Each structure stands twice: as structure tokens, then as C-alpha cells.
Amino acid sequence: MLRALLTGMAMIAAAPTVAAEEPAVEVHAQATYLRQFKPSFHSPYSGQNSLGAARASSYSFTSTLYFGANLGSGWEIYFNPEFAQGVSFSQLRGTGGFTNGELARTSGAELRGYNARAFARKTWNLGGSGEDQASEANQVATRYAAERIVLTAGTMSVLDLFDAVDYSRDARTQFMNWSSLTYGAWDFPADARGYTMGLALEYISPAWSLRAGRFALPVESNGLRLDSRFARRFGDVAEFELPVKGIARGGVLRFLAFRNQAEMGAFRDAIALQATPATAPDLTLVRRLQSKKGIGAGAQLELTENVGAYARAALNDGKTETFAFTEIDRSLALGALAKGGAWGRAADSAGLAIYLNGLGAPHRSYLAAGGLGFFLGDGRLNYGSEKIVEAFYSLGVVKAASVSLGYQRIANPGYNRDRGPANFLGLRFHAEI
């Protein structure tokens, strides 16, 4: 895939560029506070990585500055310093679909700052009618041709480019569960905060779009330090996108494939190495260079002026440990988002979604034998798919500020029929400029 990207870069060298524009610098900012409460739930037993059964509360706070500059001739650069703090339920253990998508960026009750993004974007406009892009976070106001090639390189989130579902991708303003951020079964390249380094090349046109990229994985499973050895340890991803016409107000179909290569432990290897039935298998003892592959398909439809719906389905081979996202090998998500204009409250929104998460057979056997994943491990397992329902209502208080109430119910948390269901109530404050 890297060779294909480099070949594509060479091919576009002679492509026409836009006329030089006046350089422009833009600044945006956001702040989000999310608190959740969990009542106690049924749990006849628990393990080292279980979701705690006692009543508990959790919170996260993030604040981000978005600096962007249009340098002219198709060049843009972006920089995002970010600050975060928070306390999670059970140290972020015990479920596949965690209830707060912001908690990946927090590292404890102390406020910490870090560089979230620092990337450059080069656009070659090929032709067709122009498309005005409004000023927003990580997008300076500019005009692109309908047909274009885009190269993005630097530090970013892979989700900035891939699986860009309009109705379910932002825990700061939309659904909050991790299963809503992207395909649950896509172990997408990222450090523990959700960011990575790499490059991506996109061809965009009104008829179809194609994008592919290579990105860094963490040195250790769900670690903060990224591995820069892109030739042997990497996360590759490719996505094909088609517009949908003739159904409601139209929409988009997307098909994604990924391959991660890193020093990972395989579940069957860990079970085979298990010394005695009384000894739990251990992934850390069988790590070697190997790959994880997966596919996903998704769609979004604009049903009316104020209502949109989406669906995502994905699976990975389920043979190796989760390395960058969460412990989900099979995923299905269905949801709808409504804008308040439908009931006379233009600044409000509401959403309802369901998520169905599952594990492959080797993963199940490993957990049932008492093994620990990075996030899961009840000591034993009476397997059942993890079923989640999420609903929220966001009230627009003042311009660019909102208060949201959310509810989530997780049946079989950690894929265990013996535990749960667990209920979560959420209160979110969000502001942006």
C-alpha cells in the first residue's frame, strides 16, 4: 500500500494547481465536560479487568485549540494543542463499547496538555464545479474543485479522513459510546489518546472517491508512544466511497479494509502455551510480528431535511490481541440523528442508536480460560454478544454551546451473560468558537 501511495504522489506531480490565494490564518476552540453515573448492577463474580459492579461516577474534560492556515497554491497546515483530564469507570476496563468516547484522551485527574494534531494538506484541483468549504475546526475557509487529489501528512486522527459519518463520529456533540466513533471492529491506528502519525492520499470526485493511508501503531498495545518503523510495523487502511441517489435525500456508501502489522500476541498461541489448566493464558508471553486484518461497510442517508440515519458493520480476523482501539471483533451499529428544526428548536438535536459487539472464537476461548486482554477479563466467561442502546438529547443553550442528557444500557458487559445489565446516565456540556 505504501508503494501505491508513493506511485500516486508521483502521478499527481504534473496535476494543475489552484491559483495562488491570499494566506489566511484561522483559530477555533472547543471545551467539553462529560459526567456519567452508573448504578450498581448484578454481578456474581468479577475479575481483574471487570467493569466494577458497585455504583460509581466518571467524568472527562477536554479542551482543544485549532490553528489552521491557508498558505495558497493548495497548501494548508493545522496544529491542535489539546488539554485533558478525567476519571474513568474501572480504569477503562470491562466493556467493549465504553460509554465515553472522550476518555481515551484523558490520563488521570490531573490536567495534561499534549499535541493532538500537526499536519499539512496539499490539494491538487483537477476540475469540475467548485465546492466552498466553510471555516470550521481543522478546515480553513477555501474553495476546492469537485474533482481533486489530496495528500495529508503528519500527526492526526485517522478518523479525520476515514469513515466520516455525519451522524455518528463525535462524542463531544453526538453519540458518546466508543462504538459510535467508527467501526467497533476496526482496530484503527492510534496511540492511547486516539492520534497517530502517517500519510494518506485521496482521490475525490462527484462520482466516487478513494483514499488510502499508512499510519503508525503504538510501540505497545494501547500505549502512548508511537512506533516510527513504518516499513515493518504499521496500520494500513483503504476506503472506497460512493454517493447514493434516488433514496430519500441521498447519502453515501463506504467500504473499508485494514491491515495492522505489529508485535502482537495470538489467542491460540497463548492458550497452547498455558502450562496447566489452573494457569491463565497470557498474551504477553507469545507476542511476535504478525498482522490483523478486517473489513467494514457503512452507509448514511439524509431521510429528511432534519433527520439522518446511518449503519455500520465490520469484522476482523479475531486471532490477535487488540492493539490500538478496543476489544471488539464483530460490530454492527444502527442509529438516527434528528435536528431540532423538526420541532421548532433549531439549535437542539436528539439521537438514538443500538450497537451489537461480538468476539471471535479464539478471543472467547482465551477469556473463558481466565486470560486478560488489555480491557477485558472477568476470570471466566459465559459468552454473549454485548448489546448497547444509547439515546441523547442536546439542548442548545446559547450560540455554539449546548447541554446534553444521555442514557446508555449495556447488556452482557464484557460479553458476559453472567453480569449486568449496566445502566449509565450522562450529562455533557459543550462549547465551541
C-alpha positions as CSV (number, residue, x, y, z in Angstrom):
1,M,0.0,0.0,0.0
2,L,2.9,2.4,0.8
3,R,4.3,1.7,-2.7
4,A,0.9,2.6,-4.2
5,L,0.8,5.8,-2.3
6,L,4.2,6.9,-3.5
7,T,3.3,6.0,-7.1
8,G,0.2,8.1,-6.8
9,M,2.2,11.0,-5.4
10,A,4.5,10.8,-8.5
11,M,1.5,10.7,-10.8
12,I,-0.1,13.9,-9.5
13,A,3.1,15.9,-9.6
14,A,2.0,17.3,-13.0
15,A,-1.6,17.9,-12.0
16,P,-2.8,21.5,-12.3
17,T,-2.9,23.6,-9.1
18,V,-5.2,26.3,-8.0
19,A,-4.3,29.9,-8.4
20,A,-2.3,31.4,-5.5
21,E,-4.6,32.6,-2.7
22,E,-4.0,35.1,0.0
23,P,-2.6,33.4,3.0
24,A,-5.1,33.2,5.9
25,V,-4.9,32.1,9.5
26,E,-8.0,30.9,11.4
27,V,-8.5,29.8,15.0
28,H,-11.2,27.7,16.6
29,A,-11.6,26.2,20.1
30,Q,-13.8,23.7,21.9
31,A,-14.3,22.6,25.5
32,T,-16.3,19.6,26.6
33,Y,-17.2,18.3,30.1
34,L,-18.9,14.9,30.4
35,R,-20.0,13.3,33.6
36,Q,-21.6,9.9,33.9
37,F,-23.2,7.9,36.7
38,K,-23.6,4.1,36.9
39,P,-25.9,2.5,39.4
40,S,-24.9,-0.9,40.8
41,F,-25.7,-4.0,38.7
42,H,-25.9,-7.8,39.1
43,S,-22.5,-9.5,39.2
44,P,-22.0,-12.9,40.8
45,Y,-18.3,-12.7,40.2
46,S,-15.7,-10.3,38.7
47,G,-12.0,-10.4,37.6
48,Q,-9.0,-8.1,37.3
49,N,-10.4,-6.4,34.2
50,S,-14.1,-6.4,35.0
51,L,-16.4,-3.4,35.0
52,G,-17.0,-2.7,38.7
53,A,-20.5,-3.7,39.8
54,A,-20.8,-1.1,42.5
55,R,-22.4,2.3,41.8
56,A,-19.8,4.8,40.5
57,S,-19.3,8.0,38.6
58,S,-16.9,9.1,35.9
59,Y,-16.0,12.3,34.2
60,S,-13.9,13.7,31.4
61,F,-12.8,17.2,30.4
62,T,-11.1,18.2,27.1
63,S,-10.2,21.5,25.6
64,T,-8.7,21.9,22.1
65,L,-7.3,24.9,20.1
66,Y,-7.5,24.5,16.4
67,F,-5.0,26.6,14.4
68,G,-5.2,26.5,10.7
69,A,-3.5,28.4,7.8
70,N,-4.2,28.5,4.1
71,L,-0.8,29.1,2.5
72,G,-2.1,29.3,-1.0
73,S,-1.4,27.1,-4.1
74,G,-3.4,24.3,-2.4
75,W,-1.3,24.1,0.8
76,E,-2.9,24.1,4.3
77,I,-1.3,23.4,7.7
78,Y,-3.0,22.7,11.0
79,F,-1.9,22.5,14.7
80,N,-4.1,21.4,17.6
81,P,-2.8,21.7,21.2
82,E,-5.2,19.8,23.5
83,F,-5.7,19.6,27.3
84,A,-7.5,16.7,29.0
85,Q,-8.2,15.2,32.4
86,G,-10.7,12.6,33.7
87,V,-11.5,9.6,35.8
88,S,-13.0,6.5,34.1
89,F,-15.2,3.7,35.2
90,S,-12.9,0.8,36.4
91,Q,-9.8,2.2,34.7
92,L,-11.5,1.9,31.3
93,R,-11.9,-1.9,31.7
94,G,-14.8,-4.3,31.5
95,T,-16.6,-3.5,28.2
96,G,-16.0,-3.5,24.5
97,G,-18.2,-0.4,24.0
98,F,-17.0,2.1,26.6
99,T,-19.6,4.8,27.4
100,N,-17.5,7.9,26.9
101,G,-15.5,8.5,23.7
102,E,-13.6,11.3,25.3
103,L,-12.0,9.2,28.0
104,A,-9.4,7.8,25.6
105,R,-7.7,11.2,25.6
106,T,-7.5,11.5,29.4
107,S,-4.8,10.2,31.6
108,G,-6.0,10.9,35.2
109,A,-7.4,13.6,37.4
110,E,-4.5,16.0,36.6
111,L,-5.0,18.3,33.6
112,R,-2.3,17.5,31.0
113,G,-1.5,19.1,27.7
114,Y,-0.2,17.5,24.5
115,N,-0.1,17.9,20.8
116,A,-3.1,16.3,19.2
117,R,-2.5,17.2,15.6
118,A,0.1,18.8,13.5
119,F,-0.3,18.1,9.8
120,A,-0.1,19.5,6.3
121,R,-2.6,19.1,3.5
122,K,-1.9,19.6,-0.2
123,T,-4.8,19.7,-2.7
124,W,-4.5,19.4,-6.5
125,N,-7.7,20.6,-8.1
126,L,-8.4,18.7,-11.3
127,G,-11.6,20.2,-12.5
128,G,-15.4,20.4,-12.1
129,S,-17.5,22.9,-10.3
130,G,-16.1,24.5,-7.2
131,E,-17.1,23.5,-3.7
132,D,-16.9,26.1,-0.9
133,Q,-15.7,24.8,2.4
134,A,-16.8,26.9,5.4
135,S,-14.4,27.7,8.2
136,E,-14.5,25.1,11.0
137,A,-12.2,23.2,13.2
138,N,-9.3,21.9,11.1
139,Q,-10.8,23.4,7.9
140,V,-9.9,26.9,6.8
141,A,-12.4,28.6,4.5
142,T,-11.5,27.8,1.0
143,R,-12.8,26.5,-2.4
144,Y,-12.0,23.1,-3.8
145,A,-12.7,21.7,-7.3
146,A,-15.3,18.9,-7.3
147,E,-12.6,16.6,-8.7
148,R,-9.3,16.7,-6.8
149,I,-6.4,14.8,-5.2
150,V,-5.5,15.4,-1.6
151,L,-2.4,14.5,0.3
152,T,-2.4,14.7,4.1
153,A,0.7,14.0,6.2
154,G,1.7,14.5,9.8
155,T,0.1,13.9,13.2
156,M,-3.6,13.4,13.1
157,S,-6.6,11.2,13.9
158,V,-7.2,8.5,11.2
159,L,-10.9,9.2,11.8
160,D,-10.4,12.7,10.4
161,L,-10.2,11.1,7.0
162,F,-11.8,7.7,7.1
163,D,-15.4,6.6,7.9
164,A,-16.5,10.2,8.1
165,V,-20.2,9.5,9.1
166,D,-22.0,12.8,9.5
167,Y,-24.4,11.5,12.2
168,S,-22.1,9.4,14.4
169,R,-18.4,10.3,14.8
170,D,-18.1,13.0,17.6
171,A,-18.6,12.2,21.3
172,R,-18.4,15.9,22.0
173,T,-21.7,16.7,20.2
174,Q,-23.3,13.4,19.1
175,F,-23.4,9.9,20.5
176,M,-21.0,9.2,23.4
177,N,-20.2,5.5,23.2
178,W,-16.9,4.3,21.7
179,S,-19.0,2.1,19.3
180,S,-20.3,5.3,17.8
181,L,-16.9,6.7,16.9
182,T,-16.2,4.3,14.0
183,Y,-16.5,0.6,13.2
184,G,-16.1,-1.1,16.5
185,A,-14.2,-4.0,14.9
186,W,-11.7,-1.6,13.2
187,D,-8.5,-1.6,15.4
188,F,-7.7,1.7,13.9
189,P,-4.1,3.0,14.2
190,A,-3.8,5.4,17.2
191,D,-1.9,6.0,20.4
192,A,-3.8,5.8,23.7
193,R,-5.3,9.2,23.1
194,G,-6.6,8.4,19.6
195,Y,-4.0,10.1,17.5
196,T,-1.2,8.8,15.2
197,M,1.4,9.8,12.6
198,G,1.2,9.0,8.9
199,L,0.1,10.0,5.4
200,A,-3.0,9.5,3.3
201,L,-3.7,10.1,-0.4
202,E,-7.3,10.7,-1.6
203,Y,-9.0,11.0,-4.9
204,I,-12.3,12.8,-4.6
205,S,-14.9,13.3,-7.3
206,P,-18.7,13.6,-7.5
207,A,-18.9,10.0,-8.9
208,W,-16.8,8.2,-6.4
209,S,-13.9,8.7,-4.0
210,L,-10.9,6.5,-2.9
211,R,-8.5,7.1,-0.1
212,A,-5.6,5.1,1.4
213,G,-3.0,5.6,4.0
214,R,-0.3,4.2,6.2
215,F,-0.1,5.1,9.9
216,A,1.9,4.4,13.0
217,L,0.8,1.9,15.6
218,P,1.9,2.3,19.3
219,V,5.0,0.5,20.4
220,E,3.0,-1.4,23.0
221,S,-0.7,-2.4,23.0
222,N,-2.7,0.8,23.6
223,G,0.4,2.7,24.6
224,L,1.2,6.4,24.1
225,R,4.5,6.1,22.3
226,L,4.2,5.5,18.6
227,D,6.4,3.2,16.6
228,S,8.0,5.1,13.7
229,R,9.3,1.9,11.9
230,F,6.7,2.2,9.1
231,A,8.3,-0.5,6.9
232,R,7.6,-3.4,9.3
233,R,5.1,-2.0,12.0
234,F,2.2,-0.1,10.6
235,G,-1.6,0.3,10.1
236,D,-2.8,0.4,6.5
237,V,-6.3,1.4,5.6
238,A,-8.2,1.9,2.3
239,E,-11.7,3.2,1.8
240,F,-14.0,3.4,-1.3
241,E,-16.9,5.8,-1.2
242,L,-20.0,6.0,-3.5
243,P,-22.8,8.6,-3.4
244,V,-26.3,7.3,-3.0
245,K,-29.0,8.9,-5.2
246,G,-32.7,8.2,-5.6
247,I,-33.3,7.2,-1.9
248,A,-34.8,9.9,0.3
249,R,-32.5,12.9,0.0
250,G,-29.4,10.9,-0.9
251,G,-26.5,9.6,1.1
252,V,-23.1,7.8,1.0
253,L,-21.9,4.2,0.9
254,R,-18.5,3.3,2.2
255,F,-16.4,0.2,2.1
256,L,-13.2,-0.1,4.2
257,A,-10.4,-2.6,4.6
258,F,-7.5,-2.5,7.0
259,R,-4.3,-4.4,7.9
260,N,-2.2,-3.8,11.0
261,Q,1.2,-5.3,11.5
262,A,2.9,-5.3,14.9
263,E,4.3,-7.5,17.6
264,M,1.0,-8.9,18.9
265,G,0.0,-11.9,20.8
266,A,-2.3,-14.5,19.3
267,F,-5.0,-16.0,21.4
268,R,-4.5,-19.6,20.3
269,D,-0.7,-19.3,20.9
270,A,-1.4,-18.1,24.5
271,I,-3.8,-21.0,25.1
272,A,-1.3,-23.5,23.7
273,L,1.4,-22.2,26.0
274,Q,-0.8,-22.4,29.0
275,A,1.2,-24.6,31.5
276,T,-1.7,-26.1,33.4
277,P,-5.5,-25.7,33.4
278,A,-5.0,-23.8,36.7
279,T,-2.8,-21.2,35.0
280,A,-4.4,-18.5,32.9
281,P,-3.1,-18.0,29.4
282,D,-1.0,-14.8,28.9
283,L,-0.8,-12.9,25.6
284,T,2.3,-11.0,26.7
285,L,4.3,-14.3,26.5
286,V,3.6,-15.1,22.9
287,R,4.0,-11.7,21.1
288,R,5.6,-11.8,17.7
289,L,5.4,-9.8,14.5
290,Q,2.1,-10.7,12.8
291,S,-0.9,-9.0,11.3
292,K,-4.6,-8.3,11.9
293,K,-6.9,-7.8,9.0
294,G,-10.5,-6.6,8.7
295,I,-13.3,-5.1,6.6
296,G,-16.2,-2.8,7.1
297,A,-19.2,-1.4,5.3
298,G,-21.3,1.6,6.2
299,A,-24.0,3.8,4.9
300,Q,-25.6,7.1,5.8
301,L,-28.9,8.6,4.4
302,E,-30.4,12.0,4.8
303,L,-34.0,11.0,5.3
304,T,-35.5,14.5,5.6
305,E,-34.1,18.0,6.0
306,N,-33.8,17.4,9.7
307,V,-33.3,13.6,10.1
308,G,-30.4,11.4,9.1
309,A,-29.6,7.7,9.7
310,Y,-26.5,5.5,9.5
311,A,-25.4,1.9,9.6
312,R,-22.0,0.3,10.1
313,A,-20.9,-3.3,10.1
314,A,-17.4,-4.7,10.4
315,L,-15.3,-7.7,11.4
316,N,-11.7,-8.5,11.9
317,D,-10.0,-11.9,11.9
318,G,-10.2,-12.1,15.7
319,K,-6.9,-14.0,16.0
320,T,-4.7,-11.5,17.8
321,E,-5.0,-9.1,20.7
322,T,-6.4,-5.6,20.3
323,F,-3.6,-3.2,19.7
324,A,-4.9,0.3,19.3
325,F,-8.7,0.6,19.8
326,T,-11.0,-1.7,21.8
327,E,-11.8,-5.4,22.2
328,I,-14.4,-5.9,19.5
329,D,-14.1,-8.4,16.7
330,R,-17.6,-8.1,15.2
331,S,-19.6,-5.0,15.2
332,L,-23.0,-3.7,14.0
333,A,-24.3,-0.2,14.7
334,L,-27.6,1.4,13.6
335,G,-28.6,4.9,14.5
336,A,-30.6,8.1,13.7
337,L,-29.9,11.7,14.5
338,A,-32.6,14.4,14.4
339,K,-32.1,18.2,14.3
340,G,-34.3,20.3,16.4
341,G,-35.6,22.3,13.5
342,A,-38.2,19.5,13.1
343,W,-39.8,20.6,16.4
344,G,-39.0,24.3,16.3
345,R,-35.7,24.2,18.2
346,A,-33.1,24.7,15.5
347,A,-30.1,24.5,18.0
348,D,-31.2,21.2,19.6
349,S,-30.6,17.6,18.4
350,A,-31.5,14.1,19.5
351,G,-30.2,10.7,18.7
352,L,-31.0,7.0,19.2
353,A,-28.6,4.2,18.4
354,I,-28.0,0.5,19.0
355,Y,-24.7,-1.3,18.9
356,L,-24.1,-5.1,18.7
357,N,-20.5,-6.1,19.5
358,G,-19.0,-9.6,19.4
359,L,-15.8,-11.6,19.7
360,G,-14.2,-14.3,17.5
361,A,-13.9,-17.9,18.8
362,P,-10.2,-17.7,19.7
363,H,-10.8,-14.5,21.7
364,R,-13.7,-16.0,23.6
365,S,-11.7,-19.2,24.4
366,Y,-8.9,-17.1,25.8
367,L,-11.1,-15.0,28.1
368,A,-13.1,-18.1,29.2
369,A,-9.7,-19.7,30.2
370,G,-9.1,-16.8,32.5
371,G,-6.8,-14.8,30.2
372,L,-6.6,-11.0,30.3
373,G,-6.9,-8.7,27.4
374,F,-5.9,-5.0,27.6
375,F,-9.5,-4.1,28.5
376,L,-11.3,-7.4,29.3
377,G,-11.0,-10.3,31.8
378,D,-13.7,-11.4,34.2
379,G,-11.7,-14.5,35.2
380,R,-14.2,-16.7,33.3
381,L,-16.8,-16.1,30.5
382,N,-20.4,-17.1,29.8
383,Y,-20.3,-15.6,26.3
384,G,-23.0,-13.4,24.9
385,S,-22.7,-10.5,22.5
386,E,-22.5,-7.1,24.0
387,K,-25.8,-5.2,23.3
388,I,-25.9,-1.5,23.8
389,V,-28.7,1.1,23.5
390,E,-27.9,4.8,23.5
391,A,-30.1,7.9,23.5
392,F,-29.3,11.5,24.0
393,Y,-30.9,14.9,23.8
394,S,-28.8,18.0,23.2
395,L,-30.3,21.4,24.2
396,G,-28.8,24.5,22.5
397,V,-28.4,27.0,25.4
398,V,-26.6,29.8,23.6
399,K,-24.9,30.1,20.3
400,A,-22.2,27.4,20.0
401,A,-23.0,26.0,23.4
402,S,-25.1,23.0,24.5
403,V,-26.1,20.8,27.4
404,S,-26.9,17.1,26.7
405,L,-28.6,14.4,28.7
406,G,-27.7,10.8,27.7
407,Y,-28.6,7.3,28.6
408,Q,-26.9,4.0,27.8
409,R,-27.8,0.4,28.7
410,I,-25.2,-2.4,28.2
411,A,-26.4,-5.9,28.2
412,N,-23.7,-8.5,28.8
413,P,-20.9,-6.1,29.6
414,G,-17.6,-7.6,28.7
415,Y,-19.5,-10.2,26.6
416,N,-20.5,-12.0,29.8
417,R,-24.1,-13.2,30.3
418,D,-23.5,-13.6,34.0
419,R,-23.1,-9.9,34.6
420,G,-25.3,-6.9,34.0
421,P,-27.1,-5.3,32.5
422,A,-25.4,-2.0,33.4
423,N,-27.1,1.4,33.0
424,F,-25.4,4.8,32.6
425,L,-26.7,8.3,32.8
426,G,-24.7,11.2,31.3
427,L,-24.6,15.0,31.4
428,R,-22.5,16.8,28.9
429,F,-21.6,20.5,28.5
430,H,-20.0,21.6,25.2
431,A,-18.9,24.9,23.8
432,E,-17.0,26.0,20.7
433,I,-16.0,29.1,18.9
